[in-house]
Amino acid sequence: MLGLFQRKDRLIVHGKAPYNAEPPLDRLRAAFLTDQADFYVRSHGDIPDLDANGYRLTVDGMVATPLDLSLADLKERFAPVTVTAVMQCAGNRRADMLAVAPVSGDPWAPGAIGNAEWTGVRLADVLREAGIDADDERHVAFESHDRIADTDTRFGASIPLAKALAPETLLAFAMNGEPLAPEHGHPLRVVVPGFAGIRSPKWLARISVQDRPSDNPMQADDYKLFPPNVTAETADPAHGITIEAMPLNSAICEPARGAALKAGRHAIRGYAIASDRAVARVDVSTDGGRSWAQARIERDADAPYAWTFWEIERELTAGEHELAVRAWDSAGQTQPAAPDDTWNYKGYLSAAWHRVRVTVA
């Protein structure tokens, strides 16, 4: 595995403290499973330096038997499970909304996403070992070892109990067959497929079952979706939509925005993702959406939470071309045409057609 600084050199850095970075899109599209070194990093504070040998996980709250587990306990007492799933920041593609009007947060291109094989144990198995009463009104809250930047508050978030008990939700200690790298949550993180990455805390310290969502500011105040008329000054978190499941989305990874191409036939490639639904179709346009052609899609039917790769070859004549992509899911739903349609001051859930302008000579 590459060292931390070697991995940092491979990414487009949006912030150094906290460290936030994404890969170039051609490298993101290079393999169905995203290498750890090419996986986006979203941090809310410093990256903790944790020793796997001394690691402990606490499970408490509304359980019959609180647990105190080492990493070895998790590996020995619970069946190992591997799930292929996308991890995606709620701010992925925020740059498209920034082009409409100012937004807060890092200007992510479509690279704040990655697809990996996550290996660990089912969160459901650990909760049942603790004697969980499967009451649908309950929530599972997570507390991490990292502290939110410029505060003394540890990072925290929660998910509904039903999602915590879903078979795809893991406590993961490996990624693509390797131990988690420090920036990806070593030695243990939560993986909640289909949900925004904020619901999959890294550097996990505690799991608590409770009768309400977490009151951590990451859950109670941040990562809320607001209407376009709401500003940072008028936003009331109590009236925002808590971001959990991610929307249907797609992006062009090749050619790159602003590419200078020679006239002729060119491959256009990218990814699409539909959360817990299947991507049924991907349309690509070379004239800004006036006409469309269907791309070939590549997906793993046994991995419903993985992304779908798509590719199409089109003849590009001399001049400027606006390439665009839109995906359709198994419910017949598609993406909005423009980022203006879903703009919000935090730039969350940017999922309009992805557009790339290229020049052909």
Secondary structure, DSSP 8 states (H G I E B T S, - for coil): ---HHHHHHTSEEEEETTEEEE--HHHHTT-SS--GGGS-EE-SS------GGG-EEEEEESBSS-EEEEHHHHHHHS-EEEEEEEEE-TTTTHHHHHTTS--SS----TTSEEEEEEEEEEHHHHHHHTTB---TT-EEEEEEEEE-TTSS-EEEEEEEHHHHTSTT-EEEEEETTEE--GGGTTT-EEE-TTB-GGGS-SSEEEEEEESS---SHHHHTSSEE--TT--TTT--GGGSEE--B---EEEEEES-TT-EE-SEEEEEEEEEE-TTS-EEEEEEESSTTSS-EE-EEE--TT-TBS-EEEEEEEEE-SEEEEEEEEEEETTS-B--S-GGGG--TT--S--S-EEEEEEE-
